[in-house]
């Protein structure tokens, strides 16, 4: 019984620390939005200047973006930016669960030092990056790549070598934002569409019009988030309370 209570406390606190469906979208005009996919409601935060993509660090909850070939930190409360540095010809960004930042540009995959903005080549993907990359909750890396007949396509990437494998066409063009959340890979287009994407075939299903001309997207999702200090403190208090309760019963 005690173990069940402790597990319940842990699950509640982790759920509170990681709200589902909320993500950030950087628009083509530089506007930064927070979007709730479940309700299709959006909140304008401010303007960052046009970012080619954005990525949220799961370790620090810091948002980063690439603009004019440089890496920036973005304040998610005001959309103000701080230059990190670098010379990055990239249009796709994402973090893995360990806090390593990956970037896609041209037909290459890179890792990026978030303290300097310098990049290191991982390898050749064999596909041209259309606008974003994203990990799922199993650590699989996906790329939105340009395809034939005016439609972008989903590509699976080897995060160790960069090698890409085509999975299939989205059936939509300009899929410039990807984010994995609640067991679903979402796509966001320049036309302001929200899509759900089948990660085995690449086929995309239209969900809603969000009205945001996406240039990039990211949020809590595929990578495993680390609980914030406040959540850890709450967990500790909960366990202490359970301990006192058990003593009284004895």
Secondary structure, 3 states (H helix, E strand, C coil): CHHHHHHHHHHHHHHHHCCCCEEEEEECCCEEEEEECCCCEEEEEEECCCCCEEEECCCCCCEEEEECCEEEEECCCCCCEEEEECCCCCCEEEECCCCCEEEEECCEEEEECCCCCCEEEEEECCCCEEEEEEECCCCCEEEEECCCCCCCEEEEECCCCCCEEEEEECCCCCEEEEEEECCEEEEEECCCEEEEECCCCCCEEEEEECCCCEEEEEECCCCCCCCCHHHHHHHHHHHHHHHHHHHHHC
